[in-house]
């Protein structure tokens, strides 16, 4: 699998910088003077050649030439363009070649290695006759109140599932339904790409190319759909747009994690009803437990409540000799609910500030086993659990 770097329009210093950054993830990458030179060198090797092209800006004549080359040689090469930015129309033109993709110059170049890995896996995988009948598992994380760490738990669970052995053969996607103040991508140090306003006015505009643009890919293998922070008006969101997005996710992922905003909207009950399981997040305080109980009641009062409902009590304090502090308060308030206690992690703030999930860092031990247990619960949910009381 030869991989080459071609300077398609970057000054010498910038091109060298790109090459060095790529080499951290692709040690065997070779610089070439042209795409033709790369194809010539790769002619003796079986399979696709991967050519990473760097451009400081999108020059339309040079861009058109790259697109034409990618389309003509897509059976021999796969082109990955690196540039500071790209328009949606240009990305569509690139994707429609069937032999190219794009990575932001400001992103972690591990995404380049990820694209190559996924492309290789797609080539190696046999045709799946059942792919059109995929029935994904959808698990919604519902916050009982603001500030309980719902987003943190969704992220840590998603990353743990992506890197763990139990779900390593399942494709996992995470969608944040907070379209105004999402911080999922901040926690993961990736770029938010979901432009919900692009399809809210015209849901039929969502196609395969636009869907691909909306994906933010994390090094763990987790695919994230999250919007850049904006003052997008929730009330103006066309439910058909959200339905179209979730439907396309359902066709591509085996497990979908949903980060629900604290405020309920007209579409919130529909999202919950379409879920196979719910995880209600809360805190072990008197107000926190009351809010958790109220949220559980609201979910169970829906016409079609999911059959599997669990509670995650976040930032639980541990006793010096083991066990959860004030556990009897939780069990008295929640009765026979399935409860996961997620310990308070002293280093959680550092993890958030550095954009490094705790699930990928073994030094974060307080939450490790707790997140693993929560991930195991999610991994064990089957499609048949939906809509059963």
C-alpha positions, -999 to +999 in steps of 0.1 A: +000+000+000+022+029-012+015+064+001+029+095-015+029+133-008+026+157-036+030+195-032+001+208-053+004+244-044+021+251-011+053+271-005+084+250+001+084+255+039+047+248+041+050+217+020+078+204+042+057+211+073+028+191+059+051+162+050+066+161+085+032+162+102+020+134+079+051+113+087+041+111+124+011+090+113+024+076+080+061+069+085+065+053+050+051+083+031+072+093+001+075+127-015+069+129-053+071+157-078+038+149-095+008+125-094+021+109-126+054+101-109+035+086-080+015+064-103+046+053-121+064+043-089+033+025-076+027+006-109+046-024-095+026-026-063-008-043-061-038-024-050-044+014-047-018+040-043-027+068-019-016+103-029-018+131-004-019+165-021-013+198-003-027+231-014-024+264+004-057+276-012-082+263-037-070+274-071-099+265-094-077+255-124-054+234-103-084+220-083-101+210-116-070+192-127-068+172-095-105+163-098-100+151-134-070+131-124-087+115-094-117+105-116-096+091-144-073+070-122-097+061-094-090+024-100-053+030-094-051+058-068-070+075-041-064+112-036-065+130-002-065+168-006-052+189+023-061+226+023-071+253+048-107+253+037-131+240+010-166+249+000-194+224+001-197+225-037-160+218-041-162+190-016-191+175-035-171+177-068-142+160-050-163+132-035-182+125-067-150+114-084-153+082-062-115+084-057-109+114-034-115+130+000-105+161+019-088+169+052-085+204+068-050+218+071-058+227+107-070+192+117-051+164+133-034+146+103-042+113+119-075+118+099-055+111+068-044+077+082-080+071+092-093+077+057-067+053+043-075+027+069-112+029+062-107+027+024-085-004+028-111-020+050-138-012+025-118-028-003-110-059+018-146-063+031-168-087+012-201-074-002-228-075+024-262-084+010-278-074+042-264-039+043-296-024+030-315-040+059-292-028+087-311-022+119-289-001+141-292+002+178-300+038+190-292+048+226-301+083+237-284+099+267-310+122+283-299+148+309-321+152+339-307+188+344-280+211+331-244+205+343-247+168+351-220+158+326-243+142+300-220+151+271-189+138+289-206+105+295-218+102+259-183+110+246-165+087+270-189+058+263-186+063+225-148+063+226-147+033+249-170+014+226-148+024+196-116+012+211-129-017+231-129-053+220-166-060+225-178-035+198-147-033+176-165-047+146-194-023+149-195+011+132-203+037+159-217+072+154-225+100+179-248+129+172-252+160+194-287+175+191-276+207+207-274+228+176-266+261+194-239+254+219-225+220+211-191+213+228-186+177+218-159+185+192-141+207+217-139+177+241-125+156+213-103+183+197-119+179+162-137+202+139-175+204+141-189+200+106-227+195+109-243+224+092-279+217+102-292+250+086-281+236+052-308+210+053-333+225+077-348+247+049-346+219+024-342+183+038-342+168+003-308+185-002-291+159+021-273+134-001-244+111+003-218+138-005-233+163+020-236+136+046-199+128+043-191+165+048-210+165+080-189+138+096-162+147+121-139+117+125-120+110+158-088+091+161-106+064+182-127+055+152-158+073+165-177+094+139-193+125+153-221+147+140-220+181+159-227+216+148-205+246+152-218+269+179-243+294+165-276+311+173-295+287+151-332+288+162-342+254+174-379+262+168-372+267+131-358+232+127-378+212+103-383+177+118-380+162+084-344+174+082-336+157+115-354+126+103-334+126+071-301+129+089-310+101+114-322+079+086-289+082+067-270+075+099-292+044+105-281+031+071-244+035+079-239+028+116-245-003+138-247+018+170-258+054+173-254+074+205-276+105+208-266+134+231-300+151+239-301+187+250-315+195+284-345+214+269-371+192+253-385+202+219-414+190+198-390+164+183-375+152+215-402+126+223-398+113+187-361+108+192-367+090+225-394+068+210-371+058+182-344+048+206-337+012+217-325+023+251-322+054+272-295+065+297-308+092+320-279+111+336-280+129+370-262+137+402-264+123+437-279+153+454-314+158+467-324+182+438-305+160+414-323+128+423-356+146+422-349+158+387-338+123+377-370+108+390-390+134+371-372+128+339-377+090+342-414+096+347-416+119+316-400+092+295-422+064+307-453+085+301-445+087+263-468+066+241-439+044+230-412+044+257-380+023+251-379-010+269-344-005+283-338+025+306-308+030+328-296+057+351-260+070+352-252+089+384-222+110+375-194+124+397-202+098+424-180+101+454-163+070+466-157+059+502-121+054+515-128+017+521-147+012+489-183+017+477-203+047+467-209+075+493-247+081+500-256+051+478-287+044+499-301+079+490-299+070+453-315+035+458-342+050+480-351+076+454-348+054+423-360+021+436-354-008+412-339+013+384-308+000+367-281+023+380-245+030+369-223+050+393-196+070+375-169+081+398-157+116+402-125+120+382-100+145+396-083+148+362-115+153+341-109+190+337-074+184+322-090+159+298-115+184+286-090+212+283-066+191+262-093+175+241-081+140+251-109+115+261-102+098+294-111+064+278-079+067+257-057+075+286-049+048+311-038+073+337-075+083+343-084+054+366-113+067+386-138+066+358-122+037+338-142+007+352-174+028+354-173+039+318-164+004+307-195-009+325-217+017+309-202+009+275-209-028+281-246-020+288-248+000+255-230-028+236-255-054+249-286-036+237-303-052+207-326-038+181-355-058+195-356-037+227-372-007+210-408+002+220-413-023+248-425-013+282 
